[in-house]
């Protein structure tokens, strides 16, 4: 799942070197933190959050085999 999120974000970002994905496991939940350059936040989130919503939909559709819910948290990388 990390690779899928990173692949999508790197292709959307103007600074692909700043893209980083971190997985934070919680009880029945996997939180994926996506860090991007401040200038790429708009590109990764999209108008009215459409791109972020599409990434989240792909995360739900991708077979992860863990039986866990997935959450995507997009943050600026400092």
N, C-alpha and C positions, 0 to 999 in steps of 0.2 A: 504494500500500500504506500509506503514511504516513496518508493521509486516512481509510482504512478503520479503522485502529487508533485514530486520534484520535476518529473518530465514535463508535465503540463505547465507548471509555473515557470520553468526555465524558457520554454518556448513563447510564453506571453511577455516575459520581462525584457526590458531593454538592457538590464544589467544582470545577466544570468549567473554571474559569479557570486552575487550576493544572496542567491536563493539557498535556503537551508530548511530542512524538514526535521522536526524532532517529535518522537512519539512519547507520550506520557500515559502509561497504563493506569487506569483506575478500576475499581470493582468490575462492573460489567460494561465498561466504557473505555474506548481508546480515543484519547485526545491527540490530534495531530496539529502541532504548531508549525505554521508556515511563516518563515521570516523572509521578507523581501526588502529591497532598497526603498527608501521613502518615496522616490519618484515613480516606483512601479506599483504602489498600492492601488491607484485608480485602475490600472490595466488589469490587475489580478482580481479585483473586486468587481469591476465592470459597472456599467450604468444600472442604477437601481439594484445592484447586487446580482445581476444576471449571470456573470461569469462565475462568481463564488457559488451561486446556487447550482450551476451546471457541474462544477467540480464536486460539490457535495453529493449530487445525484449519481455521479460516476462512482464515488466512494461507496455509496449504498449498493450499487449494482455489481461492483467488483467482488468476486468470491474471495473472502479473506479466510474462511474456514475457522475463525476464532469464536464465532457465535456472539460477538460483541457489537455494540453500537459504536459508530464512529462519529466524531465531531471534528470539524475543521476550524481552527482558530488562526486568523491571519493577522500578523503583527509586523511593524516596521523593524528592520534590523538596524541597530545603532552602531 
